Amino acid sequence: MANPNSPFGFRPIARTGGGPWSINQYGKPATDTNYAIFMNDPVMKAAASVADPTGVGSAAPGIASFSSGTPGTTLWVGVSLNWGAISTATVHYVADEPDLITMAQVDDTTSISVASHVGKNANCLAGAGSATTKQSAYTINHSTIAAGSGTDRDVRVLALSSLQPNVAGGYAILECLCIKHFYANVTVGV
């Protein structure tokens, strides 16, 4: 049975040490006129903070869509768990642990195998999120899965997801770990 082509972004599933991940509040400033942020989009740090919508609390640190950055170079802050419209100040709940494990679909019919792809590094590939479901369309870029130091890669492939139906092959769903995280001082390598 072939896997369906149904990208859903980078969905948080666990931490490398087990246990729950934390969720922190960030803000997308209204001055961000480049991209909306969809649910399960990776996000990066933005210079501008966003005022607390209640007017009582402290300003939230700023984030922007990972699409504004450069794959393999830009550092993740985490994964947004909600949607925010373009050019609109929005509060986002972000799973921002440096050891967060996510699952994401590979972008192509290329035959993904455990023996050939697990343990290697890859880049994220932006896709047009759904305006209807507010769901991300980010995937793992199949053409960047490679061994080596990975200094120009975003994530490390950890496993073929046990989510069903999911089989090795085209459009496989993989579990991965961000290796370019804003809050981690990580030495990248395989």
N, C-alpha and C positions, 0 to 999 in steps of 0.2 A: 504494500500500500504506500503510495507516495504522500509526502507531506504537503499540506496546502500552503499556498503563498499568502500568509496572513500576518504581516509584521505588526508588532505591538510595542516596540521600543525595548528599553532595558528594565524589565520588571524585577524589583528586589525580591529575593527569596530567602536569604540567610546571611550570616556572617561567617568568616572562615573559622572562628573559634566556637561557633554555635551561638545560641542565644539570640535575643531580639536585637534589632538595629534601632538606632534613635532617629527621631524625626525632629527637625528644627525648622523654624520659620524664617523665610527669606522673602525678599520683595523684588519684583520686576518693575523698574521705573517706567513711567509713561513716556520718557524720552527714548526708550528702546523702540525705534520705528522699523527695526529689521525683521524680527521674527516673533511669532507667537510661541508660547511654551505649551507643549502638549503633555498629557499624562504619560509618564515613563520616559520623557525626554531627559538625556543627560544635560546638566546645566553647568555653567562656568561662572566665575566671579565677575561682577560688574562694579565699576567704580562708584556709582551712585547708590545711596541707600534709599529706602522707602519708608515714609512715615507710617507709624502704626495707624490703621484705619479707624481705631476707636479714639485716637487723639490723646490717649492716656499713657501708653507704653513707650518704650524706646524705639528708635528707628530700626527696621530690619536690614541686615546686610543685603546688598544688591546682588542679583544674579541675572544672567542672560542665557538665551538658548545657546547650546553647544554649537549650533549651526553658524554662529557668529565667529567661531574660532577656526583653527586649522587642525584637522585630524593628525594625531601623532605628536602635536606640539602643545596644544591647549590643555590646561589642567582641569579635570572635573572638580566640581564641588560636591556633586551627588546626582540623584535622580529625582525629578519633580514628580509629586504624586497627584498633582491637579493641573488644570488648564488655565492659561492666562492669555487674553487677547493681545494682539499687536497694538502698540501705542497706548496701552492702558496700564496704569499702575495696578498690579495685582499681588496679593500675598500668596506665597507658595509654601507648601509643606514638602520638605526635601529630606530624603533618606541620604544622609551625608557621611556615613561611616567609611573610613579609608579601606576597611576590610569587607565591604559589602559585596556579596555575591549576587549577581543578577542573571536573568536568563533573557536571551534575545535570539531572534531568528537570523539565519544566514540569508543573504540577499539573492541567491542564485540557485540554479539547478545543479551546480557543481556538486559532485558526489562527496559529501563530508563523511569522513570515517574517523573512528576513535583512534586508530593506529596512526593515521597521517596528520591529524589536526589537533588533538588534545595535547596541551602543554606548550602550544605555540602562541604567538602574539598576533593581534589583529587590530585594525582600526574600525571605528564606528562609521556608518554611512547614513547620512541624513536622508529622510524621505518626507514627502508632503504628508503631514498629519491630517487626520480626518476632522473636518469642520463639524460633522454631524456627531460623531462619538467622542470627540476631543482626545482621541487616542493617538499616541506617537506612531510614526512609521519608521523610526530608526531601526537599523539592522546591523549585523556584523558584515563587513566588507570581505567577501570570500577571496578576492584577489590580493588581500594584504595579509592573509594567514601565513605566517612564516616563522621558522626557527631563528634564533639569534638573540642578540642583546635586547632587541625590542625598544630601543631608545626613541624610535619614531613610530611607536604603536600605542594605542589607547588601552587595550584590554588583553588579558591572558585567558585563553580557552582552558577551562578546567575539566569539563565533562560534557558528554551528550546528555541532555536533560531527560529525566525519567518521566516527564509529562507525557501523557498518552492522548492521541496517537502521535508518536514522534519516533522516527527511525533514522538511522544513518543514511545519508543521501542528500538530495537537493532540498533546499529550504529547511534544513534541520534546525532544531532549537538547541542552543548550546548554553551551558552555564559558564559565566566568565567573571573575572575580577578586574576592576579598574587598576591599571598599573601607572597611571598618570593622574594622581589625586592631589588636589590643592592642600589638603590637611595631612599629607604623609610625606615623610622624607624617605623615599624608597629607592633602593638600588635595583634597577631593572635588569633582569637576566632570566635565562631559562636554564 
